[in-house]
Amino acid sequence: MPRRKNIQLVCCRLISFCLLVLSGLSCAEREKQNPFDPHGRIYLTLTVLSHDQQVELMWDSPNLTGYTGFNIYRKQEGVDTVFKTLASMLLPDRREFTDYHIDYHQRYLYYVTVVGEDMESKPSSTVSILPGPGQVWMVDKWGYQVLLSTYDVEHIIRRYLTNSPPTDMAIAANRNTGLILYNDFGIVEAIDLNSMQSLVRITSIAHPYNVAFDSAAAIFWIVDTTGYLYKVNASSFQVTTVSSALGKPTQVSVSENAGHINVVDQKLKKIFQFDRAGNVISEISSIGDHPLIKPERYLETADTGRFWLVDDAGIWDRIYTRLVTMEDFQCIDSLNAAGDLALATDHTLVWIVNYNNIDSSVMQLSASGTRPLELKGFYNPYDIEINPYDGSLLIADTGNGRVLHYDNTGQLIGKYLNLNFPVKVMVE
């Protein structure tokens, strides 16, 4: 009997010790969850967006009682050495704040704290943003989504999830409308850019491949690789067949000042120019005495009267340019594999993709054939776009599932890495 009592006593003491340890751990955990404890943590998610020369901060509830408000702190990179108070004693039910005192192309860092009667919590996690003119649309084919991001492409504003993989898109910003192509499924979809809701789905275009928006006429132009050129009214979404006599059109672009619709046709080996009524007004089928072999890209600038053309001539892709007043194109460069073209804002040079296995580049070309700047280290730069507001460059790199934004000197502005297969970038 005494031995049994000893065993019972030991067991009781052991249980008491375990309960004491668990109680201590529980108290310690509760203390760590208290943001006013010196060793505690602040469970507060701070997000940041920018547009129209302002930065918007938003945060969730701190999920505690007994606090009186919030403080917001800011540091301007390269200017401030420490964080400075931006706003203090914001009301406890406040969940947002707008910073109007910002400059474009400057990076800002923010954090928020919770304020009690006579104490302040530790800082929340720090968020940063680089505001600039314009917002960026990204089309992620295998991510089945279309995203709108801030200027630095690091913060997502809105997202539209698609039922099929999107392959191209054009936006009518002044009408808050986007037109998405689903080439693999023969679908064209119009969406509201504000609500990110579907407006209409068009199934009468068999293989919609490329789309461009003509803001002067409020018309979307679409090429179908089975040989068609269509126009879609941006208000009624009525579809009109402009031409059914093409071969394999793969690119459509709009020269609004001249009223030209430019179509690259790889099967007929021509560049067609249509007027807005749908009439063919000119054709380009040769470079001097040499017929085009496989035209791939074409750009026209009505203000300077300069054309840019990429022709796959077999071993080399040749890049040509000419003025309207000249009788022939001038070959300014040759690349093993040229990709997308984008016109610089001053129209004196173009950006062009130079494919080179897993080390591709995006470079500038002048009309005289010089290469003022080259950016390297891309895997598959599928689409490039120039920001019309400041001349910065956006690159959709499908190989690494990312979109990168560079200023016109080649300095990185920002990057978004959480994509599957980005095929299109646009600036609104």
DAFEN-V672419 format. One record per helix or strand. SS is the DSSP state (@ for helix, = for strand). FROM is the first residue (numbers start at 1). TO is the last residue. If there is no record, write none. Layout:
# DAFEN-V672419
ss = [SS,SS]
from = [FROM,FROM]
to = [TO,TO]
This chain:
# DAFEN-V672419
ss = [@,=,=,=,=,=,=,=,=,=,=,=,=,@,=,@,=,=,=,=,=,=,=,=,=,=,=,=,=,=,=,=,=,=,=,=,=,=,@,=,=,=]
from = [2,46,54,69,84,96,107,120,127,136,145,156,168,173,177,183,187,197,208,219,228,239,249,260,270,280,286,290,295,306,317,330,338,349,360,374,381,393,398,402,412,422]
to = [32,51,59,76,91,99,115,120,130,140,149,161,172,175,182,185,192,202,214,224,233,243,255,265,274,284,287,291,301,312,323,335,343,354,366,378,386,397,400,406,416,427]
